Each structure stands twice: as structure tokens, then as C-alpha cells.
Amino acid sequence: MSINTSVAGNGAQSNSSTTILLGRVLLAVIFLLSGFGKLTAISGTAAYFGALGLPVPTVTAVIVGLIELLGGLAILVGFQTRIAAWVLAIFTIATGLVAHTGWADQMQMIQFLKNLAITGGFILLASSGAGAYSIDAKRA
């Protein structure tokens, strides 16, 4: 005999969807704020990206800002969550490898480890899906 945990009203399913929602909100906040900040301060972001040696810093700043803002929004509302989570997981690892590799500086090591932890959260989200409280669930 098996128990169907996907039945509406099941306490375990409801708790799982609630915790997935909380995780989505917490993961989304950093990307929404960071993306908005980059897009509203393009010149400063471009200068920073130029100092990192990134190509076409202004274009890169816009692209990065849009990835963060739109990806964060997708995670927040649970739209195409598995895809958005994989995109942001890869983006977050890449960001760590580009901007936080001065590991002799403890702050850079902390920033890199933060990126690893966030990537882990996105991989879990890509695996679990958005949960019941999402656009994805409404479209299924």
C-alpha cells in the first residue's frame, strides 16, 4: 500500500510547498535586488566589470543585470522554475569563478563559498520544482 503525497490537503505536501515557496523567495531576493541595482547604475557596474577585464563592460552589465532580475522574478513567482534554477546555478558558479577567486583574501573566499551555497539551493530547486504555490503548478 502506498500513500499519495500529492493529494491536495495532505499536510506533508502542504508543508513541502510552503518551504519550497520560502526557499524560492529567499533565493530570489538577492537576484532581484542585485539585478535592479546593476540596471539602475549601469555606468558603475560597467566600470567594475571593466576592472575585472570582462569584455564590452556596458553590454555585459546589462546582460548580467537582466539575467539576475528576470531570473530572480521567475524563481519568485515559480515560472519555468527548473530552467531558471539551472540558468541561475550556472550563472552563480560562473560569477564566483570570475569575481571571487582571490581566495587569499578571506572576504573573497566567503563570497565564493556564498555562491557555492546559493548554487546548491538552485540545484535543489531545479530537482524539486516550484511546488504548489507557483505559476508552474497552475499551468500543469
TIVOMI-590287 format. One record per atom (N, C-alpha, C, O): residue number from 1; y, z, x; atom name. Coordinates in Angstrom, 3 decimals. Layout:
BEGIN
[node NUM; [Y; Z; X]; CA]
...
# end
This chain:
BEGIN
[node 1; [-1.174; 0.000; 0.847]; N]
[node 1; [0.000; 0.000; 0.000]; CA]
[node 1; [1.235; 0.000; 0.892]; C]
[node 1; [1.331; 0.801; 1.822]; O]
[node 2; [2.167; -0.882; 0.617]; N]
[node 2; [3.385; -0.925; 1.415]; CA]
[node 2; [4.588; -0.603; 0.541]; C]
[node 2; [4.579; -0.825; -0.670]; O]
[node 3; [5.598; -0.085; 1.171]; N]
[node 3; [6.822; 0.278; 0.469]; CA]
[node 3; [7.856; -0.795; 0.769]; C]
[node 3; [8.084; -1.127; 1.932]; O]
[node 4; [8.480; -1.337; -0.263]; N]
[node 4; [9.502; -2.358; -0.092]; CA]
[node 4; [10.850; -1.679; 0.084]; C]
[node 4; [11.411; -1.147; -0.874]; O]
[node 5; [11.374; -1.696; 1.316]; N]
[node 5; [12.657; -1.025; 1.585]; CA]
[node 5; [13.856; -1.897; 1.247]; C]
[node 5; [14.997; -1.472; 1.427]; O]
[node 6; [13.615; -3.113; 0.760]; N]
[node 6; [14.743; -3.969; 0.429]; CA]
[node 6; [15.143; -3.865; -1.039]; C]
[node 6; [16.054; -4.562; -1.485]; O]
[node 7; [14.474; -3.004; -1.784]; N]
[node 7; [14.785; -2.834; -3.195]; CA]
[node 7; [16.151; -2.170; -3.332]; C]
[node 7; [16.442; -1.176; -2.666]; O]
[node 8; [16.976; -2.728; -4.201]; N]
[node 8; [18.310; -2.145; -4.434]; CA]
[node 8; [18.157; -0.709; -4.896]; C]
[node 8; [17.292; -0.392; -5.712]; O]
[node 9; [18.992; 0.136; -4.376]; N]
[node 9; [18.968; 1.539; -4.776]; CA]
[node 9; [18.091; 2.402; -3.888]; C]
[node 9; [18.147; 3.628; -3.975]; O]
[node 10; [17.283; 1.789; -3.038]; N]
[node 10; [16.445; 2.556; -2.132]; CA]
[node 10; [17.344; 3.293; -1.147]; C]
[node 10; [18.179; 2.669; -0.491]; O]
[node 11; [17.191; 4.590; -1.035]; N]
[node 11; [18.059; 5.396; -0.182]; CA]
[node 11; [18.066; 4.949; 1.260]; C]
[node 11; [19.125; 4.905; 1.886]; O]
[node 12; [16.892; 4.611; 1.811]; N]
[node 12; [16.821; 4.186; 3.213]; CA]
[node 12; [17.601; 2.885; 3.416]; C]
[node 12; [18.332; 2.739; 4.395]; O]
[node 13; [17.442; 1.952; 2.493]; N]
[node 13; [18.154; 0.676; 2.611]; CA]
[node 13; [19.649; 0.896; 2.491]; C]
[node 13; [20.423; 0.294; 3.236]; O]
[node 14; [20.068; 1.742; 1.573]; N]
[node 14; [21.484; 2.023; 1.384]; CA]
[node 14; [22.080; 2.681; 2.624]; C]
[node 14; [23.171; 2.314; 3.061]; O]
[node 15; [21.362; 3.658; 3.195]; N]
[node 15; [21.840; 4.309; 4.416]; CA]
[node 15; [21.924; 3.324; 5.560]; C]
[node 15; [22.878; 3.357; 6.337]; O]
[node 16; [20.936; 2.444; 5.677]; N]
[node 16; [20.935; 1.442; 6.733]; CA]
[node 16; [22.130; 0.507; 6.584]; C]
[node 16; [22.817; 0.223; 7.564]; O]
[node 17; [22.382; 0.031; 5.382]; N]
[node 17; [23.514; -0.869; 5.158]; CA]
[node 17; [24.838; -0.177; 5.424]; C]
[node 17; [25.776; -0.799; 5.923]; O]
[node 18; [24.921; 1.098; 5.097]; N]
[node 18; [26.145; 1.853; 5.356]; CA]
[node 18; [26.378; 2.013; 6.849]; C]
[node 18; [27.508; 1.862; 7.314]; O]
[node 19; [25.335; 2.316; 7.608]; N]
[node 19; [25.509; 2.483; 9.051]; CA]
[node 19; [25.778; 1.141; 9.732]; C]
[node 19; [26.529; 1.079; 10.705]; O]
[node 20; [25.165; 0.065; 9.225]; N]
[node 20; [25.470; -1.262; 9.775]; CA]
[node 20; [26.930; -1.607; 9.502]; C]
[node 20; [27.610; -2.142; 10.378]; O]
[node 21; [27.415; -1.311; 8.313]; N]
[node 21; [28.826; -1.550; 7.990]; CA]
[node 21; [29.729; -0.767; 8.935]; C]
[node 21; [30.694; -1.315; 9.467]; O]
[node 22; [29.424; 0.501; 9.145]; N]
[node 22; [30.226; 1.318; 10.053]; CA]
[node 22; [30.214; 0.722; 11.462]; C]
[node 22; [31.257; 0.634; 12.111]; O]
[node 23; [29.052; 0.320; 11.925]; N]
[node 23; [28.955; -0.309; 13.242]; CA]
[node 23; [29.766; -1.592; 13.318]; C]
[node 23; [30.437; -1.849; 14.318]; O]
[node 24; [29.707; -2.400; 12.258]; N]
[node 24; [30.493; -3.639; 12.235]; CA]
[node 24; [31.981; -3.339; 12.315]; C]
[node 24; [32.706; -3.996; 13.063]; O]
[node 25; [32.442; -2.358; 11.556]; N]
[node 25; [33.872; -2.000; 11.573]; CA]
[node 25; [34.283; -1.554; 12.967]; C]
[node 25; [35.310; -1.997; 13.482]; O]
[node 26; [33.495; -0.684; 13.580]; N]
[node 26; [33.844; -0.167; 14.905]; CA]
[node 26; [33.810; -1.252; 15.972]; C]
[node 26; [34.652; -1.258; 16.870]; O]
[node 27; [32.852; -2.168; 15.889]; N]
[node 27; [32.816; -3.277; 16.837]; CA]
[node 27; [33.986; -4.239; 16.608]; C]
[node 27; [34.561; -4.764; 17.562]; O]
[node 28; [34.327; -4.461; 15.354]; N]
[node 28; [35.379; -5.429; 15.028]; CA]
[node 28; [36.762; -4.954; 15.451]; C]
[node 28; [37.586; -5.768; 15.868]; O]
[node 29; [37.032; -3.673; 15.355]; N]
[node 29; [38.381; -3.156; 15.609]; CA]
[node 29; [38.902; -3.588; 16.979]; C]
[node 29; [40.027; -4.075; 17.086]; O]
[node 30; [38.104; -3.416; 18.016]; N]
[node 30; [38.569; -3.735; 19.369]; CA]
[node 30; [38.899; -5.221; 19.506]; C]
[node 30; [39.852; -5.583; 20.197]; O]
[node 31; [38.123; -6.076; 18.858]; N]
[node 31; [38.357; -7.516; 18.974]; CA]
[node 31; [39.528; -7.969; 18.113]; C]
[node 31; [40.287; -8.851; 18.515]; O]
[node 32; [39.681; -7.380; 16.942]; N]
[node 32; [40.828; -7.711; 16.092]; CA]
[node 32; [42.135; -7.329; 16.781]; C]
[node 32; [43.072; -8.126; 16.833]; O]
[node 33; [42.195; -6.115; 17.304]; N]
[node 33; [43.417; -5.659; 17.974]; CA]
[node 33; [43.686; -6.438; 19.256]; C]
[node 33; [44.825; -6.815; 19.531]; O]
[node 34; [42.648; -6.676; 20.029]; N]
[node 34; [42.815; -7.387; 21.293]; CA]
[node 34; [43.209; -8.844; 21.060]; C]
[node 34; [44.104; -9.360; 21.728]; O]
[node 35; [42.552; -9.499; 20.127]; N]
[node 35; [42.886; -10.892; 19.826]; CA]
[node 35; [44.295; -11.031; 19.285]; C]
[node 35; [45.030; -11.934; 19.683]; O]
[node 36; [44.675; -10.142; 18.380]; N]
[node 36; [46.032; -10.170; 17.833]; CA]
[node 36; [47.052; -9.939; 18.946]; C]
[node 36; [48.078; -10.617; 19.009]; O]
[node 37; [46.765; -8.982; 19.819]; N]
[node 37; [47.662; -8.694; 20.935]; CA]
[node 37; [47.836; -9.884; 21.861]; C]
[node 37; [48.947; -10.180; 22.300]; O]
[node 38; [46.747; -10.560; 22.156]; N]
[node 38; [46.828; -11.740; 23.033]; CA]
[node 38; [47.632; -12.857; 22.374]; C]
[node 38; [48.473; -13.485; 23.017]; O]
[node 39; [47.372; -13.100; 21.098]; N]
[node 39; [48.032; -14.212; 20.405]; CA]
[node 39; [49.512; -13.957; 20.142]; C]
[node 39; [50.283; -14.901; 19.967]; O]
[node 40; [49.909; -12.697; 20.112]; N]
[node 40; [51.330; -12.382; 19.888]; CA]
[node 40; [52.079; -12.144; 21.199]; C]
[node 40; [53.280; -11.875; 21.191]; O]
[node 41; [51.380; -12.242; 22.304]; N]
[node 41; [52.004; -12.099; 23.632]; CA]
[node 41; [51.386; -13.118; 24.581]; C]
[node 41; [50.889; -12.771; 25.652]; O]
[node 42; [51.426; -14.367; 24.170]; N]
[node 42; [50.758; -15.432; 24.928]; CA]
[node 42; [51.253; -15.499; 26.370]; C]
[node 42; [50.445; -15.646; 27.287]; O]
[node 43; [52.557; -15.395; 26.586]; N]
[node 43; [53.062; -15.552; 27.957]; CA]
[node 43; [52.535; -14.453; 28.881]; C]
[node 43; [52.152; -14.735; 30.017]; O]
[node 44; [52.512; -13.221; 28.417]; N]
[node 44; [51.983; -12.130; 29.233]; CA]
[node 44; [50.492; -12.275; 29.474]; C]
[node 44; [50.004; -12.029; 30.577]; O]
[node 45; [49.770; -12.676; 28.433]; N]
[node 45; [48.327; -12.884; 28.566]; CA]
[node 45; [48.049; -14.028; 29.533]; C]
[node 45; [47.161; -13.936; 30.381]; O]
[node 46; [48.819; -15.111; 29.396]; N]
[node 46; [48.644; -16.267; 30.286]; CA]
[node 46; [48.936; -15.882; 31.738]; C]
[node 46; [48.238; -16.327; 32.649]; O]
[node 47; [49.957; -15.063; 31.955]; N]
[node 47; [50.278; -14.623; 33.322]; CA]
[node 47; [49.112; -13.816; 33.905]; C]
[node 47; [48.741; -14.000; 35.064]; O]
[node 48; [48.542; -12.925; 33.094]; N]
[node 48; [47.395; -12.130; 33.542]; CA]
[node 48; [46.205; -13.044; 33.849]; C]
[node 48; [45.546; -12.886; 34.877]; O]
[node 49; [45.933; -14.000; 32.953]; N]
[node 49; [44.821; -14.917; 33.163]; CA]
[node 49; [45.050; -15.785; 34.397]; C]
[node 49; [44.108; -16.086; 35.130]; O]
[node 50; [46.297; -16.186; 34.626]; N]
[node 50; [46.626; -16.953; 35.823]; CA]
[node 50; [46.353; -16.149; 37.084]; C]
[node 50; [45.840; -16.680; 38.069]; O]
[node 51; [46.700; -14.852; 37.051]; N]
[node 51; [46.451; -13.974; 38.195]; CA]
[node 51; [44.954; -13.801; 38.457]; C]
[node 51; [44.540; -13.558; 39.591]; O]
[node 52; [44.145; -13.927; 37.399]; N]
[node 52; [42.691; -13.857; 37.565]; CA]
[node 52; [42.120; -15.169; 38.084]; C]
[node 52; [40.944; -15.243; 38.438]; O]
[node 53; [42.961; -16.212; 38.128]; N]
[node 53; [42.518; -17.511; 38.610]; CA]
[node 53; [41.875; -18.375; 37.541]; C]
[node 53; [41.205; -19.359; 37.854]; O]
[node 54; [42.075; -18.013; 36.275]; N]
[node 54; [41.492; -18.812; 35.197]; CA]
[node 54; [42.264; -20.119; 35.029]; C]
[node 54; [43.482; -20.144; 35.210]; O]
[node 55; [41.573; -21.197; 34.688]; N]
[node 55; [42.244; -22.497; 34.541]; CA]
[node 55; [43.118; -22.543; 33.289]; C]
[node 55; [42.857; -21.840; 32.313]; O]
[node 56; [44.138; -23.362; 33.326]; N]
[node 56; [45.069; -23.571; 32.207]; CA]
[node 56; [45.293; -22.256; 31.447]; C]
[node 56; [44.844; -22.111; 30.310]; O]
[node 57; [45.983; -21.309; 32.074]; N]
[node 57; [46.045; -19.950; 31.535]; CA]
[node 57; [46.579; -19.841; 30.099]; C]
[node 57; [46.107; -18.999; 29.336]; O]
[node 58; [47.543; -20.666; 29.726]; N]
[node 58; [48.077; -20.559; 28.366]; CA]
[node 58; [47.040; -21.021; 27.343]; C]
[node 58; [46.849; -20.373; 26.314]; O]
[node 59; [46.382; -22.125; 27.623]; N]
[node 59; [45.335; -22.619; 26.721]; CA]
[node 59; [44.185; -21.610; 26.663]; C]
[node 59; [43.659; -21.318; 25.589]; O]
[node 60; [43.808; -21.089; 27.814]; N]
[node 60; [42.739; -20.089; 27.873]; CA]
[node 60; [43.110; -18.856; 27.065]; C]
[node 60; [42.270; -18.297; 26.360]; O]
[node 61; [44.368; -18.429; 27.161]; N]
[node 61; [44.830; -17.254; 26.402]; CA]
[node 61; [44.713; -17.484; 24.899]; C]
[node 61; [44.289; -16.595; 24.161]; O]
[node 62; [45.086; -18.669; 24.453]; N]
[node 62; [44.986; -18.987; 23.023]; CA]
[node 62; [43.522; -19.014; 22.585]; C]
[node 62; [43.171; -18.446; 21.551]; O]
[node 63; [42.677; -19.669; 23.364]; N]
[node 63; [41.258; -19.750; 23.010]; CA]
[node 63; [40.623; -18.363; 22.976]; C]
[node 63; [39.913; -18.024; 22.029]; O]
[node 64; [40.877; -17.565; 24.004]; N]
[node 64; [40.316; -16.213; 24.061]; CA]
[node 64; [40.838; -15.367; 22.893]; C]
[node 64; [40.069; -14.651; 22.252]; O]
[node 65; [42.137; -15.452; 22.619]; N]
[node 65; [42.708; -14.710; 21.500]; CA]
[node 65; [42.073; -15.098; 20.179]; C]
[node 65; [41.791; -14.234; 19.349]; O]
[node 66; [41.844; -16.384; 19.974]; N]
[node 66; [41.220; -16.850; 18.731]; CA]
[node 66; [39.762; -16.417; 18.628]; C]
[node 66; [39.307; -16.028; 17.553]; O]
[node 67; [39.022; -16.480; 19.743]; N]
[node 67; [37.628; -16.007; 19.733]; CA]
[node 67; [37.586; -14.542; 19.327]; C]
[node 67; [36.781; -14.144; 18.485]; O]
[node 68; [38.464; -13.739; 19.935]; N]
[node 68; [38.466; -12.312; 19.627]; CA]
[node 68; [38.879; -12.046; 18.183]; C]
[node 68; [38.215; -11.290; 17.474]; O]
[node 69; [39.970; -12.667; 17.750]; N]
[node 69; [40.486; -12.406; 16.403]; CA]
[node 69; [39.533; -12.922; 15.329]; C]
[node 69; [39.175; -12.181; 14.414]; O]
[node 70; [39.120; -14.177; 15.430]; N]
[node 70; [38.245; -14.751; 14.406]; CA]
[node 70; [36.834; -14.162; 14.466]; C]
[node 70; [36.206; -13.932; 13.433]; O]
[node 71; [36.344; -13.922; 15.681]; N]
[node 71; [35.036; -13.278; 15.815]; CA]
[node 71; [35.050; -11.866; 15.249]; C]
[node 71; [34.121; -11.454; 14.555]; O]
[node 72; [36.111; -11.130; 15.552]; N]
[node 72; [36.239; -9.773; 15.010]; CA]
[node 72; [36.311; -9.777; 13.497]; C]
[node 72; [35.715; -8.923; 12.841]; O]
[node 73; [37.035; -10.730; 12.942]; N]
[node 73; [37.139; -10.840; 11.488]; CA]
[node 73; [35.783; -11.181; 10.864]; C]
[node 73; [35.412; -10.613; 9.837]; O]
[node 74; [35.045; -12.104; 11.481]; N]
[node 74; [33.709; -12.462; 10.978]; CA]
[node 74; [32.779; -11.248; 10.983]; C]
[node 74; [32.041; -11.023; 10.024]; O]
[node 75; [32.818; -10.476; 12.056]; N]
[node 75; [31.985; -9.265; 12.137]; CA]
[node 75; [32.424; -8.253; 11.082]; C]
[node 75; [31.586; -7.649; 10.413]; O]
[node 76; [33.721; -8.069; 10.932]; N]
[node 76; [34.242; -7.092; 9.975]; CA]
[node 76; [33.756; -7.376; 8.561]; C]
[node 76; [33.277; -6.470; 7.879]; O]
[node 77; [33.873; -8.613; 8.114]; N]
[node 77; [33.515; -8.939; 6.727]; CA]
[node 77; [32.055; -9.343; 6.587]; C]
[node 77; [31.562; -9.508; 5.470]; O]
[node 78; [31.361; -9.504; 7.703]; N]
[node 78; [29.953; -9.861; 7.652]; CA]
[node 78; [29.729; -11.308; 7.263]; C]
[node 78; [28.898; -11.605; 6.404]; O]
[node 79; [30.471; -12.213; 7.895]; N]
[node 79; [30.339; -13.647; 7.630]; CA]
[node 79; [29.712; -14.324; 8.842]; C]
[node 79; [30.240; -14.238; 9.950]; O]
[node 80; [28.575; -15.003; 8.627]; N]
[node 80; [27.849; -15.650; 9.732]; CA]
[node 80; [27.656; -14.636; 10.873]; C]
[node 80; [27.878; -14.938; 12.046]; O]
[node 81; [27.242; -13.451; 10.490]; N]
[node 81; [27.214; -12.304; 11.394]; CA]
[node 81; [26.321; -12.510; 12.604]; C]
[node 81; [26.717; -12.189; 13.725]; O]
[node 82; [25.142; -13.031; 12.401]; N]
[node 82; [24.232; -13.204; 13.536]; CA]
[node 82; [24.824; -14.159; 14.572]; C]
[node 82; [24.735; -13.907; 15.773]; O]
[node 83; [25.423; -15.244; 14.114]; N]
[node 83; [26.038; -16.210; 15.028]; CA]
[node 83; [27.248; -15.578; 15.716]; C]
[node 83; [27.389; -15.667; 16.935]; O]
[node 84; [28.120; -14.942; 14.932]; N]
[node 84; [29.318; -14.310; 15.501]; CA]
[node 84; [28.933; -13.233; 16.505]; C]
[node 84; [29.584; -13.092; 17.540]; O]
[node 85; [27.890; -12.475; 16.212]; N]
[node 85; [27.452; -11.411; 17.121]; CA]
[node 85; [26.964; -11.997; 18.446]; C]
[node 85; [27.276; -11.453; 19.505]; O]
[node 86; [26.206; -13.095; 18.410]; N]
[node 86; [25.749; -13.728; 19.650]; CA]
[node 86; [26.920; -14.298; 20.435]; C]
[node 86; [26.984; -14.150; 21.656]; O]
[node 87; [27.852; -14.953; 19.733]; N]
[node 87; [29.023; -15.507; 20.417]; CA]
[node 87; [29.800; -14.389; 21.108]; C]
[node 87; [30.167; -14.517; 22.276]; O]
[node 88; [30.051; -13.292; 20.389]; N]
[node 88; [30.818; -12.195; 20.982]; CA]
[node 88; [30.031; -11.451; 22.056]; C]
[node 88; [30.628; -10.923; 22.994]; O]
[node 89; [28.715; -11.398; 21.941]; N]
[node 89; [27.901; -10.781; 23.005]; CA]
[node 89; [28.050; -11.570; 24.302]; C]
[node 89; [28.290; -10.994; 25.362]; O]
[node 90; [27.906; -12.884; 24.212]; N]
[node 90; [28.048; -13.735; 25.398]; CA]
[node 90; [29.473; -13.662; 25.933]; C]
[node 90; [29.682; -13.545; 27.141]; O]
[node 91; [30.442; -13.731; 25.045]; N]
[node 91; [31.856; -13.640; 25.428]; CA]
[node 91; [32.144; -12.322; 26.146]; C]
[node 91; [32.860; -12.305; 27.148]; O]
[node 92; [31.596; -11.226; 25.642]; N]
[node 92; [31.870; -9.904; 26.208]; CA]
[node 92; [31.250; -9.748; 27.594]; C]
[node 92; [31.865; -9.157; 28.483]; O]
[node 93; [30.050; -10.268; 27.785]; N]
[node 93; [29.441; -10.248; 29.127]; CA]
[node 93; [30.272; -11.110; 30.075]; C]
[node 93; [30.559; -10.702; 31.200]; O]
[node 94; [30.658; -12.303; 29.617]; N]
[node 94; [31.459; -13.198; 30.465]; CA]
[node 94; [32.779; -12.536; 30.845]; C]
[node 94; [33.212; -12.624; 31.994]; O]
[node 95; [33.411; -11.881; 29.892]; N]
[node 95; [34.669; -11.182; 30.162]; CA]
[node 95; [34.478; -10.115; 31.235]; C]
[node 95; [35.297; -9.987; 32.145]; O]
[node 96; [33.406; -9.360; 31.124]; N]
[node 96; [33.120; -8.333; 32.123]; CA]
[node 96; [32.925; -8.922; 33.503]; C]
[node 96; [33.389; -8.365; 34.498]; O]
[node 97; [32.231; -10.056; 33.561]; N]
[node 97; [31.966; -10.691; 34.855]; CA]
[node 97; [33.193; -11.372; 35.448]; C]
[node 97; [33.263; -11.570; 36.661]; O]
[node 98; [34.159; -11.732; 34.610]; N]
[node 98; [35.387; -12.366; 35.101]; CA]
[node 98; [36.441; -11.323; 35.451]; C]
[node 98; [37.089; -11.424; 36.493]; O]
[node 99; [36.616; -10.335; 34.602]; N]
[node 99; [37.772; -9.442; 34.732]; CA]
[node 99; [37.460; -8.038; 35.235]; C]
[node 99; [38.379; -7.293; 35.575]; O]
[node 100; [36.188; -7.660; 35.291]; N]
[node 100; [35.876; -6.263; 35.628]; CA]
[node 100; [34.783; -6.144; 36.686]; C]
[node 100; [33.822; -5.395; 36.512]; O]
[node 101; [34.934; -6.889; 37.785]; N]
[node 101; [33.894; -6.837; 38.819]; CA]
[node 101; [34.311; -6.067; 40.066]; C]
[node 101; [33.545; -5.993; 41.026]; O]
[node 102; [35.492; -5.502; 40.068]; N]
[node 102; [35.917; -4.690; 41.210]; CA]
[node 102; [35.308; -3.299; 41.106]; C]
[node 102; [36.019; -2.312; 40.917]; O]
[node 103; [33.984; -3.229; 41.232]; N]
[node 103; [33.253; -2.003; 40.937]; CA]
[node 103; [33.507; -0.861; 41.905]; C]
[node 103; [33.095; 0.268; 41.638]; O]
[node 104; [34.168; -1.120; 43.012]; N]
[node 104; [34.545; -0.023; 43.907]; CA]
[node 104; [35.621; 0.836; 43.241]; C]
[node 104; [35.763; 2.018; 43.553]; O]
[node 105; [36.371; 0.235; 42.326]; N]
[node 105; [37.369; 0.946; 41.521]; CA]
[node 105; [36.641; 1.490; 40.289]; C]
[node 105; [36.115; 0.724; 39.481]; O]
[node 106; [36.616; 2.807; 40.154]; N]
[node 106; [35.858; 3.423; 39.061]; CA]
[node 106; [36.313; 2.942; 37.685]; C]
[node 106; [35.483; 2.813; 36.785]; O]
[node 107; [37.592; 2.676; 37.497]; N]
[node 107; [38.074; 2.186; 36.203]; CA]
[node 107; [37.492; 0.806; 35.892]; C]
[node 107; [37.148; 0.523; 34.744]; O]
[node 108; [37.382; -0.049; 36.904]; N]
[node 108; [36.781; -1.361; 36.681]; CA]
[node 108; [35.294; -1.227; 36.343]; C]
[node 108; [34.774; -1.968; 35.508]; O]
[node 109; [34.618; -0.284; 36.992]; N]
[node 109; [33.210; -0.043; 36.672]; CA]
[node 109; [33.070; 0.451; 35.235]; C]
[node 109; [32.173; 0.012; 34.515]; O]
[node 110; [33.942; 1.355; 34.816]; N]
[node 110; [33.920; 1.869; 33.438]; CA]
[node 110; [34.169; 0.727; 32.446]; C]
[node 110; [33.498; 0.636; 31.418]; O]
[node 111; [35.134; -0.138; 32.760]; N]
[node 111; [35.419; -1.271; 31.871]; CA]
[node 111; [34.215; -2.212; 31.786]; C]
[node 111; [33.895; -2.714; 30.709]; O]
[node 112; [33.558; -2.449; 32.903]; N]
[node 112; [32.375; -3.308; 32.896]; CA]
[node 112; [31.257; -2.670; 32.072]; C]
[node 112; [30.609; -3.346; 31.273]; O]
[node 113; [31.032; -1.380; 32.267]; N]
[node 113; [29.984; -0.685; 31.508]; CA]
[node 113; [30.304; -0.658; 30.014]; C]
[node 113; [29.400; -0.745; 29.182]; O]
[node 114; [31.591; -0.536; 29.672]; N]
[node 114; [32.022; -0.611; 28.266]; CA]
[node 114; [31.629; -1.965; 27.691]; C]
[node 114; [31.130; -2.048; 26.569]; O]
[node 115; [31.854; -3.021; 28.461]; N]
[node 115; [31.482; -4.355; 27.999]; CA]
[node 115; [29.970; -4.466; 27.792]; C]
[node 115; [29.521; -5.084; 26.827]; O]
[node 116; [29.188; -3.871; 28.690]; N]
[node 116; [27.737; -3.876; 28.512]; CA]
[node 116; [27.336; -3.164; 27.222]; C]
[node 116; [26.479; -3.651; 26.484]; O]
[node 117; [27.950; -2.017; 26.950]; N]
[node 117; [27.629; -1.261; 25.741]; CA]
[node 117; [27.999; -2.049; 24.483]; C]
[node 117; [27.227; -2.086; 23.524]; O]
[node 118; [29.168; -2.672; 24.484]; N]
[node 118; [29.595; -3.484; 23.338]; CA]
[node 118; [28.625; -4.649; 23.149]; C]
[node 118; [28.259; -4.977; 22.021]; O]
[node 119; [28.212; -5.266; 24.241]; N]
[node 119; [27.241; -6.366; 24.158]; CA]
[node 119; [25.945; -5.879; 23.515]; C]
[node 119; [25.358; -6.578; 22.689]; O]
[node 120; [25.505; -4.692; 23.890]; N]
[node 120; [24.306; -4.115; 23.268]; CA]
[node 120; [24.478; -3.956; 21.768]; C]
[node 120; [23.555; -4.236; 21.002]; O]
[node 121; [25.643; -3.512; 21.347]; N]
[node 121; [25.922; -3.389; 19.912]; CA]
[node 121; [25.853; -4.733; 19.214]; C]
[node 121; [25.318; -4.833; 18.110]; O]
[node 122; [26.388; -5.765; 19.845]; N]
[node 122; [26.346; -7.101; 19.241]; CA]
[node 122; [24.926; -7.651; 19.181]; C]
[node 122; [24.563; -8.322; 18.214]; O]
[node 123; [24.123; -7.376; 20.200]; N]
[node 123; [22.730; -7.840; 20.176]; CA]
[node 123; [21.967; -7.153; 19.045]; C]
[node 123; [21.180; -7.792; 18.347]; O]
[node 124; [22.197; -5.853; 18.863]; N]
[node 124; [21.571; -5.153; 17.738]; CA]
[node 124; [22.018; -5.750; 16.411]; C]
[node 124; [21.206; -5.930; 15.504]; O]
[node 125; [23.300; -6.056; 16.295]; N]
[node 125; [23.824; -6.640; 15.062]; CA]
[node 125; [23.248; -8.040; 14.837]; C]
[node 125; [22.935; -8.403; 13.704]; O]
[node 126; [23.109; -8.814; 15.892]; N]
[node 126; [22.506; -10.141; 15.774]; CA]
[node 126; [21.062; -10.030; 15.293]; C]
[node 126; [20.578; -10.890; 14.557]; O]
[node 127; [20.386; -8.979; 15.709]; N]
[node 127; [18.998; -8.762; 15.309]; CA]
[node 127; [18.885; -8.248; 13.877]; C]
[node 127; [18.041; -8.717; 13.113]; O]
[node 128; [19.725; -7.295; 13.514]; N]
[node 128; [19.618; -6.652; 12.201]; CA]
[node 128; [20.262; -7.450; 11.087]; C]
[node 128; [19.833; -7.364; 9.937]; O]
[node 129; [21.289; -8.228; 11.412]; N]
[node 129; [22.073; -8.881; 10.372]; CA]
[node 129; [23.154; -7.946; 9.877]; C]
[node 129; [23.274; -6.813; 10.343]; O]
[node 130; [23.937; -8.426; 8.932]; N]
[node 130; [25.144; -7.725; 8.491]; CA]
[node 130; [24.896; -6.601; 7.501]; C]
[node 130; [25.794; -5.795; 7.261]; O]
[node 131; [23.728; -6.524; 6.930]; N]
[node 131; [23.455; -5.506; 5.920]; CA]
[node 131; [23.949; -5.944; 4.544]; C]
[node 131; [24.505; -7.030; 4.377]; O]
[node 132; [23.729; -5.071; 3.568]; N]
[node 132; [24.025; -5.401; 2.168]; CA]
[node 132; [25.499; -5.527; 1.873]; C]
[node 132; [25.887; -6.261; 0.964]; O]
[node 133; [26.339; -4.819; 2.631]; N]
[node 133; [27.767; -4.818; 2.365]; CA]
[node 133; [28.455; -5.877; 3.217]; C]
[node 133; [29.207; -5.559; 4.138]; O]
[node 134; [28.190; -7.136; 2.899]; N]
[node 134; [28.694; -8.234; 3.706]; CA]
[node 134; [28.772; -9.514; 2.889]; C]
[node 134; [28.138; -9.636; 1.841]; O]
[node 135; [29.544; -10.450; 3.373]; N]
[node 135; [29.573; -11.780; 2.766]; CA]
[node 135; [28.215; -12.453; 2.909]; C]
[node 135; [27.752; -13.131; 1.992]; O]
[node 136; [27.582; -12.265; 4.058]; N]
[node 136; [26.255; -12.861; 4.267]; CA]
[node 136; [25.276; -12.440; 3.164]; C]
[node 136; [24.533; -13.279; 2.655]; O]
[node 137; [25.266; -11.166; 2.792]; N]
[node 137; [24.361; -10.671; 1.761]; CA]
[node 137; [24.688; -11.278; 0.393]; C]
[node 137; [23.788; -11.549; -0.401]; O]
[node 138; [25.947; -11.483; 0.130]; N]
[node 138; [26.366; -12.050; -1.157]; CA]
[node 138; [25.989; -13.521; -1.256]; C]
[node 138; [25.774; -14.037; -2.353]; O]
[node 139; [25.907; -14.199; -0.111]; N]
[node 139; [25.593; -15.626; -0.086]; CA]
[node 139; [24.085; -15.882; -0.108]; C]
[node 139; [23.657; -17.003; -0.382]; O]
[node 140; [23.278; -14.862; 0.176]; N]
[node 140; [21.815; -15.040; 0.267]; CA]
[node 140; [21.169; -15.197; -1.094]; C]
[node 140; [19.951; -15.354; -1.185]; O]
# end
